[in-house]
Amino acid sequence: MLLRIAISQFRPCKGDLEETLSRVEHVLARVKALETAPDVVVFPETALTGYFLEGGVREHAVGAHALLEQLAVGARMVIPVGDFYQELKVITRTSDGFDERSVIPVRFVPMTGEIERQSP
């Protein structure tokens, strides 16, 4: 089976979830209009908060349950679930709830800052 993946690079609106979701919706509309739409669209890890390495994530973090409630019927969310050892799960919104399936085991790799320490 061929899996088509699209990687989105866009500018989130820092701390403004509603505006950022509007921008995500615009990206997804463009993807849907493609002649051959991808099976998966990947967004940056902190795409919804707009915060990257600056801190402030906790103040604007949105939990997976809040995001699931916003999914339209037929939409999917792909997320890692667990602590250090995780499973990559695909959760699909159905007309009567959610369908959840595990895809593969994954592992959280914390950022150590080693590269920055080695840079001249």
WOLIN-V147732 format. One record per pair of residues at least 24 apart in sequence whose C-alpha atoms are under 6 Angstrom apart, sorted by the first residue. I is the first residue (numbers start at 0). J is the second residue. If there is no record, write none. Layout:
# WOLIN-V147732
i:j
I:J
I:J
This chain:
# WOLIN-V147732
i:j
3:37
3:38
4:37
4:38
4:39
4:40
5:37
5:40
6:40
6:41
7:41
7:42
11:46
11:49
12:49
13:48
13:49
14:48
83:107
